[in-house]
């Protein structure tokens, strides 16, 4: 009997190992798809514009005599009557205010843009009362206008909680927040017939187009009026 060799145990048809190019191999054997964790987009609630009576109730809830109450009243008056963003308001220093002339200089607004906004005498008087109380606390020009009683900068998160608490005390059911006061300012300017170019500069928008979209989102009066002019005789 012929002697068996190691070759006789091999398969009669040898298996060929083909080395595929990397791209072809990836197409034939794709790696498992990785599904990145996606965060749910933040729900954007529609803006709720306050009435003048609601803002006054909010300010009455602050109190009239305690320093913290005077500070809260001044901040609400500023946001409501100037339309500043909360970070712009908290970044102000006394040198940025000219309450006699009704001017506020915003040195570092959104996008790094600076601007000067106007303020009416009624709001200026409310802010002036806080500045007087502030000076009696020993606070000076190197401290922000809206600071703690020790002169430290206030956080936007503190203002958010403060406004929510004051709204509950005033019996206001709407969402009350700093940007909502900016919304209210813009909506009132539009209702008063102020030119859109002036509103745009007051709000610090990059263009009038941005302001037009902003105002239509807040108070879509043109759409509402067009729908109200329609007549239906089928009822």
Secondary structure, DSSP 4 states (H G I P E B T S, - for coil): -PPP-GGGGS-SSPPP-----HHHHHHHSPPPPP-PPPPPPPP-PPP-PPPHHHHHHHHHTT-SSSHHHHHHHHHHHHHHHH---HHHHHT-BGGGEETTTTEEEESS-GGG--EEEE--HHHHHHHHHHHHHHHHTT--TTSBSSB-TTSPBPPHHHHHHHHHHHHHHHT--S---HHHHHHHHHHHHHHTT--HHHHHHHHT-S-HHHHHHHHHHH--HHHHHHHHT------
